[in-house]
Amino acid sequence: MLDLTLIFIVVLIGSCMQRISGMGLGLVAGPVLVVIMGPVEGILVVNVLAFINAAATTMTVREYVDWRKFSIISSVLILGAIPAALLVREVSGALLQALVGGLLLLALAVTTFGKKYIPTVSGTTPAVAAGIAGGFMNTLAGIAGPAITVYAQASRWPQQTFAATLQPIFMVAGAISFLTKILSGAGDLSGTNWLIWPVGMLGMAVGLWLGVKLSKKVPREKARKLSLLLASAGGATALVRGLAGMS
């Protein structure tokens, strides 16, 4: 019951932050579910919830989506997802948990502290690179957002269209990440507690409702900073627990 309550809370917060700032569910819920359920099952659940959440959010922001950039980035997600699924299948649970935590912290550090060092880019190639990196990170750790954020910062992508375009990208990334791991034998959800789904869906619905209300009052940047703070704490916990399991 404690685990289910915690899942409800983190999914609610993540969904709310994602509606306001464009990112949140994978960042906030991913590390927590990894600690509760393990790095394979936890990220599989995140992939499913991220797909549903992004589909719902896309409907509310579709008028701002840059469909050209969406098509470029989404078309190459699978090129990163396949090697990540093979990695998930081959490494131990403790090592995978440490990798998830470490990758999340590294991605957050780059997008937060390395912003001023990111050069300006243009053209299709950087978008393709962001899509491949996003597919890898989403399949391994449930976080496509940071890789695409680096591209957005480098290409000077306007925040409103960037945040909106992330939603259908997250939808495709969640589906691809889930399917590549299931089809490659890297993981399954046969032993997952069925109560996670109604609890997660309820948390998501409440979070989206709150996000719509708060999006008019809470600045995007404040919501983003809160998401990054919560994600950092979760990433650090996953990293420490993974390293402890390897010793």
Secondary structure, 3 states (H helix, E strand, C coil): CHHHHHHHHHHHHHHHHHHHHCCCHHHHHHHHHHHHHCHHHHHHHHHHHHHHHHHHHHHHHHHHCCHHHHHHHHHCHHHHHHHHHHHHHHCCHHHHHHHHHHHHHHHHHHHHHCHHHCCCCCCHHHHHHHHHHHHHHHHHHCCCHHHHHHHHHHHCCCHHHHHHHHHHHHHHHHHHHHHHHHHCCCCCCCCCCCCHHHHHHHHHHHHHHHHHHHCCCCCHHHHHHHHHHHHHHHHHHHHHHHHHHHC
